């Protein structure tokens, strides 16, 4: 299997132990999710250096609510524990690959500095 099924039991450990985690929030009743699933799985198989995971929003509603997932499919890319991409809707394979490429290219020191500055501005 090219991806993990995330639950509240393995969620934090997965994020803590992997540099990049790409999560597909989905539901069994969701038509677009069924179309996106083989795309997600193919991209996962072609990117073995990244952790891919799926979260069923009906079974893991606590996680979905925590991340504000209101529609499915939703794809989150988390790098070093920070959400760097959040896309709602079904993604074509080339779009998902482009998101991965852009996430890998990020200067995470700059991302963290920008987040720190934004937090200071909010105070």
N, C-alpha and C positions, 0 to 999 in steps of 0.2 A: 504494500500500500504506500502510495506516495505522499500521504498526508495523515495527520493525527486527528482524532475526534477529541475536541477539547471539552472539558467539563469544569465545574468549580473545583474539582479535586486536583486536576493537573494544569490548570490555567496559569497560575502564578509561576510555578516551576518551569513551565515551557517558556514563558516570557523571560524569566531570569537566566535561563541557560542557553539562549539562542540569540545571536545578534539581530537577525531579521526573521520576523514571523509574519506570514501572510495569512489572514483569516477570512474565510468565506462564511458569512452569516447567512443561513438558509432555512427553509422550512419544507417539509414533505409535501405540503399542499400547493407549493409555489411553482407554477409553470416555468417562468424564466429561470428559476433555480435549477430545474431539471435540464434545461438547455445549457446553462453555464457550467454545470458540474463536470462534464467531460473536458471542457476547455480548461478549467481549473486543474483537473487531474493531469492533463497533458503538460501544462506549463510546470506543474510540480515535478513531474518526472524528468523534465528537461533542466531543472534547477536544483540539483541535489545538494547544493551548498546553502540552501535556504530551507527553513522549516515552514511547511504549509499545513494549515489546520482548518477544520470545519467546525462550526458551532450551529447546532439545531436550535433555533430561537425558541421553539416550543418546549424543548427539554431543558434548555439552559437560559431561561428568561432573565435570571439575575444578571448574567454577564451581558446579555443583549441590552437590558435596561441601563446598566452601568455605562455602556458605550453609546447610549442614545440611538440604538438601531431601531428605526421606525419602519423601514421597508426592506424587503429582501428581493434579490440578493444584495448584500452590502459587503464590500471588500475593504478590509483594513490592512495597511502595511505598517507594522510596528518595528522600529529599529532602535536598539539600545533602550527599549522600554518606552519610547516616544512614538506616538502616532504620527507618521510622516505622510501618509496618504489615506484618504477615506473616500471611496467611490460607491455611490448607490447605483443599482441597476446591473443588468447583465453586461459584461465586458467582452468584446472580441479578443481573441488570442493576442493579436498584435498590440492592443491597448494595454492588456495586462503585462505583456513583456516590456513595454515602454515604461510603465509605472515601476516595475522592478528595476529596470536600468536606472531610472532617475533616483530611486530610493538608495541604490548602491552608490551613486555618485555624490550623494549629499555629504557636505562637510559637517559632521555631527557636532564638532566643537562650536561651529557657528550657529547651528540649530539650537544648541543648549544656551548659548549666549543670548540669542534672540528671545528665547523663552524666558530667561531670567530678566531681561530688559522689559519684556511685556508684563511680567508679574510686578516689577517695580513700578511701572507706569500705572498699574491698576490700584496700587496702594494709596 
